[in-house]
Amino acid sequence: MAIDTNKRKKNKQAARAAEQRTSDVTIRDLKESQEFELPELDDDIETVAIQFEKPKEQVDALAEALDLNVPSASEVGRKAFDYAYDKEVGE
């Protein structure tokens, strides 16, 4: 089976949302021949990258406020954007 990773790269937010809907499995429960399927993604959604710099102390404080476990700066940015979008746009 060929895996089209370019489709995932074009829409990382939808891919992450689809991947987060999966259930966790312990390594003991994995079967050797378990099939892997990529989630279907909507090709019609155009995305853009948002990038900016902030002091590390502020990013760490926001990560804690957002209750993120081992956060990356990009994860903090995504969560902050989602929070602001929900609050200001509300869709």
GINOR-V240334 format. One record per residue. PHI is phi in radians with two decimals (none if undefined). OMEGA is omega in degrees with one decimal (NA if undefined). NEAR is the number of other ideal C-beta (glycine too) atoms within 12 Angstrom. Layout:
phi->(PHI | PHI)
omega->(OMEGA | OMEGA)
near->(NEAR | NEAR)
This chain:
phi->(none | -1.45 | -1.89 | -1.64 | -1.32 | -1.13 | -1.09 | -1.15 | -1.12 | -1.20 | -2.41 | -1.09 | -1.11 | -1.15 | -1.11 | -1.10 | -1.09 | -1.15 | -1.21 | -1.26 | -1.36 | -1.39 | -1.65 | -1.31 | -2.29 | -1.28 | -1.09 | -1.15 | -1.54 | -1.27 | -1.79 | -1.02 | -1.78 | -1.09 | -1.33 | -2.08 | -2.22 | -1.42 | -1.20 | -1.28 | -2.05 | -1.35 | -1.29 | -1.46 | -1.56 | -1.60 | -2.07 | -2.31 | -1.65 | -2.03 | -2.46 | -2.73 | -1.95 | -2.47 | -1.05 | -0.98 | -1.06 | -1.20 | -1.12 | -1.10 | -1.12 | -1.18 | -1.03 | -1.16 | -1.11 | -1.48 | 1.03 | -1.62 | -1.20 | -1.47 | -1.45 | -1.70 | -1.05 | -1.18 | -1.16 | -1.05 | -1.08 | -1.09 | -1.14 | -1.13 | -1.09 | -1.02 | -1.08 | -1.12 | -1.09 | -1.06 | -1.25 | -1.58 | -1.78 | 1.26 | -1.64)
omega->(177.6 | -179.7 | -179.6 | -179.3 | 178.4 | 178.2 | 178.5 | -178.8 | -179.4 | -176.6 | -176.1 | -177.9 | 178.2 | 179.0 | 179.7 | 178.9 | 178.7 | -179.4 | 179.7 | 178.1 | 179.7 | 179.9 | 177.5 | 178.3 | 177.2 | -177.9 | 178.6 | -177.4 | 179.3 | 175.4 | -174.6 | -175.3 | -178.1 | -180.0 | 177.1 | 177.7 | 173.8 | 178.0 | 175.8 | 179.6 | 178.0 | -179.0 | -172.4 | -177.0 | 177.1 | -179.6 | 174.5 | 176.3 | 176.8 | -178.4 | 176.5 | -178.7 | 176.0 | 177.7 | -176.8 | -179.6 | 178.7 | 179.3 | 178.5 | 178.7 | 178.6 | 177.6 | 178.6 | 179.1 | 179.2 | 177.4 | 177.6 | 178.7 | -178.8 | -172.0 | 166.9 | 178.8 | -180.0 | 177.3 | 176.2 | 178.6 | 178.4 | -179.5 | 178.9 | 177.6 | 179.8 | 178.7 | -179.5 | 180.0 | 179.3 | -177.7 | -173.6 | -176.8 | 173.9 | 178.7 | NA)
near->(7 | 7 | 12 | 16 | 13 | 14 | 22 | 23 | 16 | 20 | 27 | 23 | 28 | 24 | 25 | 21 | 18 | 19 | 19 | 14 | 11 | 14 | 8 | 10 | 11 | 7 | 9 | 6 | 10 | 12 | 10 | 7 | 6 | 10 | 9 | 13 | 11 | 20 | 20 | 13 | 24 | 17 | 14 | 10 | 15 | 11 | 21 | 11 | 15 | 17 | 11 | 14 | 10 | 16 | 11 | 13 | 10 | 17 | 24 | 18 | 16 | 25 | 25 | 16 | 15 | 21 | 12 | 22 | 11 | 10 | 22 | 14 | 23 | 20 | 23 | 28 | 26 | 27 | 26 | 26 | 24 | 21 | 19 | 16 | 15 | 12 | 11 | 10 | 10 | 9 | 7)
